[in-house]
Structures are given as structure tokens and as C-alpha cells.
Amino acid sequence: ALDAGIFPLAIEAFTRATVLAPNSIDAWIGLGKARLKQGISYASTIEAFEKAAKLAPKRTDYFVPYSNALRMAFRWEQAEKLLRQRLANAPE
């Protein structure tokens, strides 16, 4: 649903996934990406990405959309910090 651009359905599916598997990092990342693409609530988008970050603090592959959500919420310094961390951890 996310790849097809059906964001409400993607949000519903990922929300259900986070309820059924609250420790699933991929579910939280998917929810954050779906909310970001829908563009309605950046606060709830950031919350989903924050949950993923708490579950897997060393994982950085989703930091670009996470930083985009932060930028949209005018949290520039946090967005820059994430991108710098991603660059430091990105494979060459």
C-alpha cells in the first residue's frame, strides 16, 4: 500500500502491525514513512520514528525520512544531527 501510494491503507496496516508487534522496528519505520508521505501530522510521524530509534539505536537506514519529518516540524538541528549520524554510519 505504501509503494502504491495508498497512504491511509498503509497507515492502517502499519498501525495494526505496531499493535500486534510493538517491538517491530520495521513496523514503526513503515508507519513513520506512511505518515510522512501522507503529510498530515508531522508530530505523529516523528513519534513513530522515535519509537524505532529507541528499539534499534544503531540502525540509521531510515534517518533520511526521519530527518525530513523533523525539518517539516522546523526541528532543523535535530534533522542535521540525524543526517550527520547517517553519513558517519553509511556503508561506503
C-alpha positions as CSV (number, residue, x, y, z in Angstrom):
1,A,0.0,0.0,0.0
2,L,2.9,2.4,0.8
3,D,4.6,1.8,-2.6
4,A,1.3,2.1,-4.4
5,G,0.6,5.5,-2.8
6,I,-2.4,4.3,-0.8
7,F,-1.3,6.0,2.3
8,P,-4.4,5.7,4.5
9,L,-4.4,1.9,3.9
10,A,-0.6,1.8,4.6
11,I,-1.1,3.8,7.8
12,E,-3.8,1.4,8.9
13,A,-1.7,-1.7,8.2
14,F,1.4,-0.4,9.9
15,T,-0.6,0.8,12.9
16,R,-2.1,-2.6,13.2
17,A,1.4,-4.1,12.9
18,T,2.7,-1.9,15.8
19,V,-0.1,-3.1,18.0
20,L,0.5,-6.7,17.2
21,A,4.3,-6.5,17.3
22,P,5.2,-3.4,19.3
23,N,8.9,-4.2,19.2
24,S,9.0,-4.4,15.4
25,I,11.4,-1.8,14.2
26,D,10.2,-2.2,10.6
27,A,6.6,-1.6,11.6
28,W,7.5,1.7,13.3
29,I,9.6,2.8,10.4
30,G,6.9,1.9,7.9
31,L,4.3,3.8,10.0
32,G,6.6,6.8,10.1
33,K,7.2,6.7,6.3
34,A,3.5,6.3,5.6
35,R,2.6,9.2,7.8
36,L,5.4,11.4,6.3
37,K,4.1,10.6,2.7
38,Q,0.6,11.5,3.7
39,G,1.9,14.8,5.1
40,I,-0.8,15.4,7.7
41,S,0.8,15.1,11.2
42,Y,4.5,15.5,11.5
43,A,4.3,15.1,15.3
44,S,2.9,11.6,14.9
45,T,5.4,10.8,12.2
46,I,8.3,11.8,14.4
47,E,6.8,9.8,17.3
48,A,6.9,6.6,15.1
49,F,10.5,7.2,14.1
50,E,11.4,8.0,17.7
51,K,10.0,4.6,18.7
52,A,12.1,2.9,16.1
53,A,15.2,4.8,17.2
54,K,14.6,3.6,20.8
55,L,14.2,0.0,19.7
56,A,17.3,0.0,17.4
57,P,19.6,2.9,18.4
58,K,22.4,1.7,16.0
59,R,20.1,1.4,12.9
60,T,20.3,4.5,10.7
61,D,18.9,3.4,7.3
62,Y,15.6,5.4,7.9
63,F,17.2,8.6,9.0
64,V,16.6,10.4,5.7
65,P,12.8,10.3,6.0
66,Y,13.1,10.8,9.8
67,S,15.1,14.0,9.2
68,N,12.6,15.1,6.6
69,A,9.9,14.9,9.2
70,L,12.0,16.9,11.7
71,R,12.6,19.5,9.0
72,M,8.9,19.8,8.3
73,A,8.4,20.4,12.0
74,F,11.1,23.1,12.0
75,R,13.4,21.0,14.1
76,W,16.5,21.8,12.0
77,E,19.3,21.0,14.4
78,Q,17.9,17.5,15.2
79,A,17.4,16.8,11.4
80,E,21.0,17.8,10.7
81,K,22.3,15.7,13.6
82,L,20.5,12.6,12.2
83,L,21.9,13.2,8.7
84,R,25.4,13.6,10.0
85,Q,25.0,10.4,12.0
86,R,23.7,8.6,8.9
87,L,26.6,9.7,6.9
88,A,29.0,8.5,9.5
89,N,27.4,5.1,9.6
90,A,26.5,4.7,5.9
91,P,28.3,1.9,4.1
92,E,30.9,3.2,1.6
